Amino acid sequence: MIPSRTRQILSKGLVAMAMILSPLVALAQGAAPSDAPIRLKIVGGLADVSQYVRYEEPFWRRRLPEASGGRIQAEIAPFDRSGIRAQEMLALMRLGVVPFGTALLAVVSTEEPEFNAVDLPIVNPDMDTLRRTVAAYRPHLEELLAERYDVELLAVYTYPAQVIFCRNAFTGLSDLTGRRIRTSSVGQSEMFAALGATPVVIPFGETLAAMRTGVVECAVTGTLSANAIGLHEVTTHMHGMAITWGLAVFGANRAAWSALPDWARSLIRRELGQLEREIWEAAEVETGEGIACNAGQSSCRSGRRGTMTIVPVSREDQARRLRLLTETVLPGWVRRCGEPCVDAWNTRLAPVLGVSAQPD
């Protein structure tokens, strides 16, 4: 019997189902001549951002077809323009409605908190830490996706660092008390509330307007994406510490994946491995590029030069980060997630980060 929640998801996914045909149909026996190209339908990441425009879309539309000698043809659409609610991406992949898709961990963690252990606020203050964290937790992500959603993990992507922008001067994390701050997740909101600030959850597209009208005084968002929307023109100070990054998993419904011939699976895995490395390298470069452009430094190449002050990460900030992580971020996550998350954290991440999770 299909659970009521699954039936609800199926109903909501009907429009998407009409748009995204499973490759299982194209690959079914007798569905096409043996020499016909394999045709895949891909649901990618966020529209219009650098990761999608510069990397995901060209990979599927040009690079993979060329690498396969034309034997694989693919179409891709960003998930936010595909009639799909991001919160339901994994469930739709499990059902086969989305055979190949991209899921933002911070979004799907509203129902699966365990997925977002690697991108909780202030867990990864820099790219080196993020790389170690993801490497340690990746096998667990692979197990979770396979066991709970029948999804084969094929890649893990990251967006550039998300940092704090403010309209008025501040000297560090402790100086944010009393300010209204745009956030994008429960974890971020809990963290800033612990700092004595007032978190306000606002979609990215409304961030600039909220800052201009005084709805918020500060905002957490990407270093370069903030520059792209003009946030550097209405704020004066930006902190150097990454609050979160924005991790996403790309995977396939396992039945759809198994239906591909061996050579195709091998080729796709190899090429996706290279794409993943390129996206991570770009995220690191764009994090620095965003900082340079917002501050008006001569190294700015792809953005608009501003006049912002970069607030350095002090020893006090580092100490406050660890207190927030142990006293607020991890306990809040454990309350939402339960005992299995404590075990997953302490087994996979505590040895890397030196911070243990405690049962609620």
C-alpha positions as CSV (number, residue, x, y, z in Angstrom):
1,M,0.0,0.0,0.0
2,I,1.3,3.5,-0.9
3,P,1.5,5.8,2.2
4,S,-0.6,8.9,2.1
5,R,2.4,11.1,2.0
6,T,3.7,9.3,-1.1
7,R,0.3,9.6,-2.8
8,Q,0.4,13.3,-2.1
9,I,3.8,13.6,-3.7
10,L,2.7,11.6,-6.7
11,S,-0.2,13.9,-7.2
12,K,1.9,17.0,-7.0
13,G,4.5,15.4,-9.3
14,L,2.1,14.8,-12.2
15,V,3.1,18.0,-14.1
16,A,6.7,17.1,-13.6
17,M,6.1,13.6,-14.8
18,A,4.7,14.8,-18.0
19,M,7.9,16.9,-18.6
20,I,10.5,14.4,-17.5
21,L,10.4,11.0,-19.2
22,S,12.3,8.2,-17.5
23,P,15.1,6.7,-19.5
24,L,13.7,3.4,-18.5
25,V,11.2,3.9,-21.3
26,A,13.8,4.7,-23.9
27,L,15.9,1.8,-22.8
28,A,13.2,-0.8,-22.6
29,Q,13.6,-3.8,-24.8
30,G,12.4,-3.0,-28.3
31,A,11.8,0.6,-27.5
32,A,14.4,1.8,-30.0
33,P,16.8,0.4,-32.5
34,S,20.0,-0.9,-30.9
35,D,22.1,1.7,-32.6
36,A,19.9,4.6,-31.4
37,P,21.5,7.0,-28.9
38,I,20.6,6.7,-25.2
39,R,18.5,9.8,-24.3
40,L,18.6,11.0,-20.7
41,K,16.5,13.6,-19.0
42,I,18.3,15.4,-16.2
43,V,17.1,17.7,-13.4
44,G,19.9,20.0,-12.4
45,G,20.6,22.6,-9.8
46,L,19.5,26.2,-9.4
47,A,18.9,28.2,-12.6
48,D,21.0,31.1,-13.6
49,V,23.8,30.6,-11.1
50,S,27.4,30.0,-12.2
51,Q,27.4,26.3,-11.3
52,Y,24.4,25.5,-13.6
53,V,25.2,27.9,-16.5
54,R,29.0,27.3,-16.7
55,Y,29.2,23.6,-15.6
56,E,26.1,21.5,-15.4
57,E,24.2,22.6,-18.5
58,P,27.3,22.4,-20.9
59,F,28.3,19.1,-19.4
60,W,25.0,17.4,-20.3
61,R,24.2,19.2,-23.5
62,R,27.7,19.1,-25.1
63,R,30.4,17.4,-23.1
64,L,28.9,14.1,-22.4
65,P,27.5,13.6,-25.9
66,E,30.9,14.4,-27.3
67,A,32.7,12.1,-24.9
68,S,30.3,9.3,-25.9
69,G,30.7,9.9,-29.6
70,G,27.0,10.8,-29.8
71,R,25.9,7.6,-28.2
72,I,24.4,9.5,-25.2
73,Q,22.2,12.5,-25.7
74,A,20.9,14.5,-22.7
75,E,18.6,17.3,-21.9
76,I,18.8,19.2,-18.6
77,A,16.5,21.7,-16.8
78,P,17.1,23.4,-13.5
79,F,14.9,22.0,-10.7
80,D,13.4,25.4,-9.9
81,R,12.1,25.6,-13.5
82,S,10.9,22.0,-13.8
83,G,7.6,22.2,-11.9
84,I,9.2,20.3,-9.0
85,R,9.3,21.3,-5.3
86,A,12.9,21.0,-4.1
87,Q,11.7,19.4,-0.8
88,E,10.3,16.4,-2.8
89,M,13.2,15.8,-5.1
90,L,14.4,12.6,-3.4
91,A,10.9,11.2,-3.1
92,L,10.3,11.8,-6.8
93,M,13.6,10.1,-7.6
94,R,12.7,7.1,-5.5
95,L,9.4,6.8,-7.5
96,G,11.2,7.1,-10.8
97,V,9.4,10.3,-11.7
98,V,12.8,12.0,-11.7
99,P,15.3,9.4,-12.9
100,F,18.4,11.7,-12.7
101,G,18.2,14.6,-10.3
102,T,20.0,17.1,-8.1
103,A,18.9,17.5,-4.4
104,L,20.0,20.4,-2.2
105,L,20.9,18.9,1.2
106,A,19.8,21.9,3.2
107,V,16.3,21.7,1.5
108,V,15.7,18.0,1.7
109,S,17.0,18.0,5.3
110,T,13.7,19.5,6.4
111,E,12.4,15.9,6.3
112,E,15.8,14.1,6.4
113,P,18.0,16.1,8.9
114,E,20.7,13.4,8.7
115,F,21.6,14.3,5.2
116,N,22.7,17.8,6.1
117,A,25.3,17.0,8.8
118,V,28.0,18.1,6.4
119,D,26.6,21.6,5.8
120,L,25.3,22.6,9.2
121,P,26.0,26.2,10.1
122,I,29.7,27.0,11.0
123,V,30.8,23.3,10.7
124,N,33.0,24.2,7.7
125,P,34.5,27.7,8.1
126,D,36.7,27.3,5.1
127,M,37.1,25.1,2.0
128,D,39.8,22.8,3.4
129,T,37.5,21.8,6.3
130,L,34.6,21.3,3.9
131,R,36.6,18.9,1.7
132,R,37.6,16.8,4.8
133,T,34.0,16.8,6.1
134,V,32.5,15.7,2.8
135,A,35.1,13.0,2.2
136,A,34.4,11.5,5.7
137,Y,30.6,11.6,5.4
138,R,30.3,10.7,1.7
139,P,30.1,6.9,2.3
140,H,27.2,7.5,4.7
141,L,25.4,9.7,2.3
142,E,25.7,7.0,-0.3
143,E,24.2,4.4,2.1
144,L,21.4,6.8,3.1
145,L,20.4,7.5,-0.5
146,A,20.5,3.8,-1.4
147,E,18.6,2.5,1.6
148,R,16.0,5.1,2.0
149,Y,15.4,6.3,-1.6
150,D,16.8,3.7,-3.9
151,V,19.1,6.3,-5.4
152,E,22.6,5.8,-6.7
153,L,24.9,8.7,-5.6
154,L,26.9,9.9,-8.6
155,A,28.3,13.3,-7.5
156,V,28.4,15.8,-4.7
157,Y,28.5,19.5,-5.6
158,T,29.1,22.6,-3.6
159,Y,28.2,26.3,-4.1
160,P,30.6,29.0,-3.0
161,A,30.7,30.1,0.7
162,Q,27.8,31.9,2.2
163,V,28.9,34.7,4.6
164,I,27.4,37.5,6.6
165,F,26.8,40.9,5.0
166,C,25.7,43.9,7.1
167,R,24.5,47.5,6.3
168,N,26.5,48.8,9.3
169,A,29.9,48.1,10.7
170,F,30.5,45.1,12.9
171,T,33.7,43.6,14.3
172,G,32.9,39.9,14.6
173,L,30.2,37.3,15.4
174,S,29.6,38.7,18.9
175,D,28.8,42.1,17.5
176,L,25.7,40.9,15.7
177,T,23.5,40.9,18.8
178,G,20.2,42.8,18.3
179,R,20.4,42.8,14.5
180,R,17.8,41.4,12.1
181,I,19.5,38.9,9.9
182,R,18.3,37.2,6.7
183,T,18.7,33.4,7.0
184,S,17.7,30.5,4.8
185,S,17.4,27.5,7.1
186,V,16.4,26.4,10.6
187,G,20.0,25.7,11.6
188,Q,21.1,29.2,10.5
189,S,18.2,30.8,12.4
190,E,19.0,28.8,15.6
191,M,22.6,29.9,15.4
192,F,21.9,33.6,15.1
193,A,19.2,33.5,17.7
194,A,21.9,32.1,20.1
195,L,24.0,35.2,19.2
196,G,21.2,37.4,20.3
197,A,20.2,38.4,16.8
198,T,16.7,38.1,15.2
199,P,16.7,35.7,12.3
200,V,14.3,36.3,9.4
201,V,13.9,33.5,6.8
202,I,13.8,35.2,3.4
203,P,14.2,33.6,-0.1
204,F,17.4,34.6,-1.9
205,G,15.5,36.5,-4.6
206,E,14.0,38.8,-2.0
207,T,17.2,39.5,-0.1
208,L,18.2,42.7,-1.8
209,A,14.7,44.3,-1.4
210,A,14.6,43.2,2.3
211,M,17.9,44.9,2.9
212,R,16.9,48.1,1.1
213,T,13.6,48.5,2.9
214,G,15.1,47.7,6.3
215,V,13.3,44.4,6.9
216,V,16.8,43.1,7.7
217,E,20.1,44.7,8.6
218,C,22.3,41.8,7.7
219,A,22.1,38.8,5.4
220,V,23.8,35.4,4.9
221,T,24.4,34.6,1.2
222,G,27.1,33.7,-1.3
223,T,30.0,36.0,-1.7
224,L,29.7,36.2,-5.5
225,S,25.9,35.8,-5.8
226,A,25.6,38.7,-3.5
227,N,27.7,40.8,-5.8
228,A,25.6,39.7,-8.8
229,I,22.4,41.0,-7.3
230,G,24.0,44.2,-6.0
231,L,24.0,43.5,-2.3
232,H,27.5,45.0,-2.1
233,E,25.9,48.4,-3.0
234,V,23.6,48.4,0.1
235,T,25.9,46.8,2.7
236,T,29.2,48.0,4.1
237,H,30.8,45.1,5.9
238,M,31.2,41.4,5.2
239,H,32.6,38.7,7.4
240,G,35.4,36.3,6.2
241,M,34.0,33.1,7.8
242,A,31.8,30.7,5.8
243,I,28.5,30.1,7.6
244,T,27.4,27.4,5.2
245,W,28.2,26.5,1.6
246,G,25.2,24.9,-0.1
247,L,25.9,21.2,-0.8
248,A,23.9,19.2,-3.3
249,V,23.9,15.5,-4.3
250,F,23.4,14.3,-7.9
251,G,22.1,10.8,-8.3
252,A,20.0,8.4,-10.3
253,N,17.0,6.2,-9.6
254,R,18.7,2.8,-9.3
255,A,16.4,1.1,-11.7
256,A,17.1,3.7,-14.3
257,W,20.8,3.5,-13.6
258,S,20.9,-0.3,-13.8
259,A,19.0,-0.1,-17.2
260,L,22.0,1.7,-18.8
261,P,24.6,-0.5,-20.4
262,D,27.9,-1.0,-18.6
263,W,29.9,1.2,-21.0
264,A,27.5,4.1,-20.4
265,R,27.6,3.8,-16.6
266,S,31.4,3.8,-16.7
267,L,31.6,6.8,-19.0
268,I,29.1,8.8,-17.0
269,R,30.8,8.1,-13.7
270,R,34.2,9.0,-15.1
271,E,33.0,12.3,-16.7
272,L,30.9,13.2,-13.6
273,G,34.0,12.7,-11.5
274,Q,35.8,15.4,-13.5
275,L,32.7,17.7,-13.4
276,E,32.6,17.4,-9.7
277,R,36.2,18.4,-9.3
278,E,35.7,21.4,-11.6
279,I,32.6,22.6,-9.7
280,W,34.5,22.3,-6.4
281,E,37.5,24.2,-7.8
282,A,35.2,26.9,-9.1
283,A,33.4,27.2,-5.8
284,E,36.7,27.9,-4.1
285,V,37.7,30.4,-6.8
286,E,34.4,32.2,-6.8
287,T,34.4,32.5,-3.0
288,G,37.6,34.4,-3.2
289,E,36.4,36.3,-6.3
290,G,33.3,37.5,-4.5
291,I,35.3,38.8,-1.6
292,A,37.7,40.6,-3.9
293,C,35.0,42.2,-5.9
294,N,32.9,43.3,-3.0
295,A,36.0,44.9,-1.4
296,G,37.0,46.5,-4.7
297,Q,40.3,44.7,-4.9
298,S,42.4,44.7,-8.1
299,S,42.1,40.9,-8.4
300,C,38.3,41.2,-9.1
301,R,37.6,39.9,-12.6
302,S,34.0,38.6,-13.0
303,G,32.0,40.9,-10.7
304,R,31.5,44.5,-10.0
305,R,33.9,46.3,-7.7
306,G,32.5,47.6,-4.4
307,T,33.9,49.3,-1.4
308,M,33.1,46.9,1.3
309,T,35.2,46.3,4.4
310,I,36.1,42.6,5.0
311,V,35.9,41.7,8.7
312,P,38.7,39.3,9.4
313,V,38.1,36.1,11.4
314,S,39.5,36.7,14.8
315,R,40.5,34.3,17.6
316,E,37.4,35.4,19.4
317,D,35.3,34.4,16.3
318,Q,37.0,31.0,16.2
319,A,36.3,30.4,19.9
320,R,32.7,31.6,19.5
321,R,32.2,29.4,16.5
322,L,33.2,26.3,18.5
323,R,30.8,27.3,21.4
324,L,28.0,27.8,19.0
325,L,28.6,24.5,17.3
326,T,28.7,22.5,20.5
327,E,26.0,24.4,22.5
328,T,23.5,25.4,19.8
329,V,24.0,24.0,16.3
330,L,24.7,20.3,17.1
331,P,22.1,20.1,19.9
332,G,19.4,21.6,17.7
333,W,20.3,19.2,14.9
334,V,20.2,16.2,17.3
335,R,16.7,17.3,18.5
336,R,15.4,17.3,14.9
337,C,17.3,14.2,13.9
338,G,17.5,11.7,16.8
339,E,19.9,9.0,18.0
340,P,21.0,7.7,14.5
341,C,22.4,11.1,13.8
342,V,24.4,11.1,16.9
343,D,25.9,7.8,15.9
344,A,26.6,9.0,12.3
345,W,28.2,12.2,13.5
346,N,30.4,10.6,16.1
347,T,31.5,7.8,13.8
348,R,32.1,9.8,10.7
349,L,32.7,13.4,11.6
350,A,33.9,13.7,15.2
351,P,37.3,12.2,14.3
352,V,37.7,14.8,11.6
353,L,36.3,17.9,13.3
354,G,37.2,17.1,16.9
355,V,33.7,17.8,18.1
356,S,31.3,15.1,19.3
357,A,27.5,15.1,19.3
358,Q,25.7,14.4,22.5
359,P,22.3,12.5,22.8
360,D,19.4,14.8,23.4
